[in-house]
Amino acid sequence: MSKRPEITLAQLRYFVAAAERLSMTEAAQAFFVAQSAISAAIAQLEQQVGVQLFIRQRSKGLVLTPAGLQFLGDVRALLLSLDGALDSARGVDNQVRGTVRIACFVTLAPFLLPELITRCRTAHPYLDVTVEEVDAEDGREALRAGRVELLLSYDFALGETVEREVVVQAPPHVILPAGHPLAGRAQVFLRELAREKLILLDLPHSRDYFLRVLSSAGLEPDIRHRSGSYETVRSLVAHGHGFSVLNQRPAHDLTYDGHSVAALSIADDVPSLPVVVASLRGVRQSARARAVSAIIRDVAVRTASVPRPGTRRRHGTERQVSATLQTHPSSESQMNRD
């Protein structure tokens, strides 16, 4: 029987550091060791594993080989499992420490991340939370590659290799310019916006969801502008260039340039977006990740329950909206048009 290679934890940690930075020099700086120590450890690791992990390029740093990329994901999972086992053995679940890496969908980040990080710092002062803001594709890849332990995201095509828990539902709503004839309403039927221009939040998977919401009400929207920026969409609406459909509601109606929008609930039966906390299936979560997951759940629920501008009780509103439809068959009068 062949002898297994004598691989050390130091070699694996050096390899991960070099792979994350694509630089032996920066990996050495992170560990306060000489670059020669990193280079020698990784060369020995490649010899013991029997495959080339990096392509070394003079003056251009490192490039992971396909085998190196696969090995990186496996090593990250191994190190996370080891850290979790050590935490459990020490009985420090209530005093977690070290670093936990999470990814957050870009439009959720400003609503959830600041409070999440604040709560983590208060509850676990020895825990360092690092965050990567991502779109749907990057988030899934970050989990699969082992760059992060947790992903806070909408449930956008995460795939069978990802375990997720729904923490809250995010219903869509319409935003209109503050001076729009419908702006004082609590709700709006999407068919009332059939002649309006659409400002589309144009992110992968998000765009398909918003167009699907509108299509469910029989709308084929005339898209005036597209933007990958949540705040750019709000500002364009505030200036009267159209309406939009979004899921997250800020705590105020102002845009960056001081204009205002009005947020209205959608009276139609339209699908909400599940907000999930996700991790890689089959990988044991560390105590750090479990602690952060618990805080994510609490923050998401609390944020969803905070009253937002323009929200009113839904009791009896559908009858009011139906009555208003008779007096406002079209709402385009005060919107700027091409």
Helices and strands as residue ranges (DSSP letters): H 9-21, H 24-31, H 35-49, E 54-57, E 61-64, H 66-90, E 98-105, H 109-123, E 127-134, H 136-144, E 150-154, E 162-170, E 173-177, E 187-188, G 190-193, E 197-201, H 206-216, E 222-227, H 230-238, E 244-246, E 261-266, E 273-280, H 287-305, H 317-327
